[in-house]
Amino acid sequence: MARLFLAALAFVLASPSSAETITGQASVVDGDTLEIHGHRIRLIGVDAPESDQLCRGDNSLQYRCGAKAANELARFIAGRPVSCKSVDVDRYRRVVAICSVGGRDIGEWMVRAGLAVDWPRYSKGTYAGAQKEAEREERGVWVGSHVAPWNYRACRRDGGRPKGCSDDASGLD
C-alpha cells in the first residue's frame, strides 16, 4: 500500500500541473506533439496528419503530409525557445498545452498553414477561422485532398494500411 502511494505521489510530482508553463528548446515529435525538458506536449485543439499518413497534392499524387507537417513545424520553431502553458494531461501522459514561439500560437500557425486541422472535439472552434482561411487559400492539405487525422487513425486501428487509410476515396474526410 505504501509503495502504491509513493508511486502515485511520484507521478503527481513529476507531472506538470494544469496552468504550469514549460519553456525551453523543443524537439518536434510530430506535427502536433513537441518535447521540452523530457515532457511530451500535445498541442491543444489541433490534429496534424500522422507521420506515415499520405495526402494528395494538386497533381493528385500522394505525398507524405504527416512528415511534411513535422518538418515545417521544426522549420517554424527554428531552434527558438517555445513556451507551453499546460491545460491538461491526456491518457498517454502527455501535457496538453497552448504553445507559442516568438509570440505566435503554434497550433494556430499550423492550422492557418494547412499543416494541421482544427479539432472541434477539443478546440471548441478556436482554430475554425484559421482553417477556413487555409481552405480558401488552398494551403497545405487543402491544396489537394486528405483524410482527417482522426479518421486515418481509426482506419489504422481497424487494420488498414497507410496507403489505403490515406486515400480519401472512402469518404471519411
Protein Blocks (a to p, Z undefined) as FASTA:
>chain_A
ZZmmmmmmmmmmmpccehiacedddddfblmbcceehiacddehiacddfkbccddfkop
acdfklmmmmmmmmmnnopacddddfbdcfkopacddddeehiafklmmmmnopaccdfk
lnnommmmmmmmmmmnopajllmccddfklmmmmmmnopafklmmpmklopZZ
